[in-house]
């Protein structure tokens, strides 16, 4: 029996560490990162249709040919040769220009949803190859969990699950453009280069304090995000084991070993910022919701 509607959950991500280790052909940066999916999800509802239609109610993200969800739908149809359409509604929860891969989560959710809706039976390898053609973080958004990620985001090594913890994520009032963040890095460099090998070893050992001791983001120093120090100070004051910016910014998060501490920090930050989220590690990526 053909499915007419599919609902997909697509998690946001945090960078537990991010280092810039060099440059690659084409002007891209060679990265070394540990990435973590979290329980803050985009929710996508896909329906069979004769036409391609994408809606993001309540979001200011433009729905045009540059939109990752539109790109994903077109890439899926091109790859499979299906002569069909799809109606997609995306209920966005992940903040924009935050360094949390919300756009990549949308693309991953569309690929997973269309694969299910049309019974295409594409493998994870095929979906990741399609995803990589849309955006650097899409393969991770498909895989999810905890991964060591290198290159431009295309080289993924799944790791054991992150030690149990709580994340308080704060989106400042101003977002950051990823290209601009890397341009500033090229001009300014960074005094911080986290030890991703050490962090991977801590994850494998189930060592949360060790994971936090090795955390860091080489883009934070040059991000231009003026609110980061104040947010980090407040997270630390409420007992975060570490705090840092995620991705190219602008979101900042703290890692907590106790829910009550995390909730207290979130409440304090909500008095100053509109977008504050309490989340936990998510062991999966974009997936069909049962």
Residue, then its C-alpha position, 0 to 999 in steps of 0.5 A: x500500500x502506497x504511503x500518502x503522508x510521512x512525518x520526519x524528525x531531523x535533529x539539530x547538531x552541536x560541535x563539541x569541537x571544531x578545528x581548522x587544520x588547513x585549506x583544500x582545493x577550491x578555497x574550502x577549509x579542511x576541518x576536524x570536528x566532533x559533531x553531536x546530534x541533539x534532541x532539538x528537531x525540525x519536523x517535516x510532513x511530506x505528502x504525495x503531490x503532482x507538484x513540488x511545494x515547500x512551506x515553512x510556516x512562521x519562518x523567515x527562511x526564503x523558499x526558493x531554488x537556494x533553499x536546502x529543502x527544495x534542493x534536496x527534493x530536486x536532487x532526489x527526483x533527478x537521482x531516482x528518475x521519479x516523475x512526481x511531486x511532493x508537498x512539504x511542510x517544515x515546522x522549524x525549531x532550529x534557529x537560523x544562522x546559528x551554526x546548528x545545521x538547521x538547513x542541513x537537517x531540513x535537507x536530510x529530512x526531505x531525503x529520508x521522507x521522500x525515500x520513505x514516501x515513494x519507497x525508493x529504498x535508497x541506501x544510507x550511502x546513496x542518501x549521504x552522497x546526495x546530501x553532500x551535493x546539497x551541503x557539507x553538513x547534510x551527511x551528518x544530519x542523515x547519520x546523526x548520533x556522535x561522529x568525528x567529521x573531517x574534510x569539509x564535513x564529508x568524511x564521517x566516522x561514527x563514534x560511540x554515544x556521547x556520555x549522558x548529559x544536558x545541553x543548554x543552547x542559547x541563540x544570541x540576538x544576531x546570527x552569523x553568516x558561515x562564509x563571513x565567519x571563515x573569511x574572518x578566520x582567514x584574516x585573523x587566525x585563531x589562538x585556539x585549536x582543540x584536541x579532537x583526538x583527545x576528545x574522541x578518546x574521552x567519548x570512547x571512554x565514556x568520560x564526560x569531564x574529559x570530553x569537556x576538557x578537550x572541547x573548543x572551537x577555532x572559529x569562536x575567537x574571530x566570529x565577531x559575535x559580541x554576545x558570546x563571552x557574556x553567554x558563556x560566563x552565565x552558563x559557567x556560573x550555573x555549573x556548565x562543565x564547558x561552554x563554547x560556540x557551535x559551528x560558525x556561530x552564533x549559538x552558544x551552548x553549555x554542557x551540564x552533568x545534571x538536569x537541575x543545573x541545566x534547567x536553572x541555567x536555561x531559566x536564567x538565560x531566558x530572562x535575557x534571550x528569546x531563543x534558549x533550548x534545553x536538549x540532550x544527546x540524540x543517538x540518531x539522525x533524520x528519521x521517519x516518526x512512527 
